[in-house]
Amino acid sequence: MNDKELLLQAFKANQGKMDEITLGEQLGLSETETQRIISQLLSEHKIEFEQFGLCNYKTK
């Protein structure tokens, strides 16, 4: 599984319990990599910007 799919799965499992940068770091991603992947997921409409607990994004 690639980093983008791992982060998407992590967003689904996270349920807003931690912010997106910390979530990415737990997967071994840097802040820059995490932000790049978030941008891709947003453009693919797989996540949306919405305050969800501590996280600013939630899956669709």
Backbone torsions as a table, in degrees:
resi	resn	phi	psi	omega
1	MET	NA	136.2	-179.5
2	ASN	-83.0	170.7	-176.0
3	ASP	-59.3	-37.5	-178.9
4	LYS	-65.0	-44.0	178.9
5	GLU	-68.0	-37.6	177.2
6	LEU	-62.6	-43.2	179.6
7	LEU	-67.5	-40.0	177.5
8	LEU	-61.1	-44.8	178.1
9	GLN	-64.0	-37.1	178.3
10	ALA	-65.7	-39.2	176.1
11	PHE	-59.8	-43.1	-179.5
12	LYS	-64.3	-42.2	-177.7
13	ALA	-77.5	-25.1	-174.3
14	ASN	-64.3	-38.4	-179.1
15	GLN	53.9	33.8	175.7
16	GLY	76.2	12.9	-175.7
17	LYS	-76.7	-25.2	177.0
18	MET	-141.6	158.3	-177.9
19	ASP	-72.4	163.5	-172.8
20	GLU	-65.2	-33.6	-179.3
21	ILE	-70.2	-44.7	177.5
22	THR	-62.5	-39.5	178.1
23	LEU	-60.1	-46.6	177.3
24	GLY	-62.4	-41.5	179.5
25	GLU	-62.3	-36.2	177.6
26	GLN	-65.6	-22.5	177.0
27	LEU	-91.4	0.3	179.7
28	GLY	88.9	15.2	-179.2
29	LEU	-97.0	146.1	174.1
30	SER	-77.7	167.9	177.6
31	GLU	-60.4	-40.3	179.5
32	THR	-64.0	-44.5	178.4
33	GLU	-63.3	-42.3	179.9
34	THR	-61.7	-45.2	179.6
35	GLN	-64.6	-37.0	178.0
36	ARG	-64.4	-44.1	179.9
37	ILE	-67.3	-40.7	177.1
38	ILE	-58.8	-42.3	178.1
39	SER	-59.9	-42.5	178.1
40	GLN	-64.5	-45.2	-179.6
41	LEU	-63.9	-37.0	175.9
42	LEU	-63.9	-45.6	-178.3
43	SER	-67.5	-25.3	177.3
44	GLU	-89.2	1.5	178.9
45	HIS	60.0	32.5	177.5
46	LYS	-92.0	-22.1	174.3
47	ILE	-133.5	165.3	176.4
48	GLU	-137.5	150.7	178.6
49	PHE	-76.5	112.7	179.1
50	GLU	-163.1	129.6	177.4
51	GLN	-59.2	121.4	-178.0
52	PHE	-138.1	90.5	-174.0
53	GLY	66.7	-128.5	178.4
54	LEU	-84.4	-12.9	-177.2
55	CYS	-93.0	146.4	179.4
56	ASN	-93.4	2.9	-177.9
57	TYR	-135.9	149.3	173.3
58	LYS	-138.1	154.7	-179.1
59	THR	-76.1	156.5	178.4
60	LYS	-91.6	NA	NA
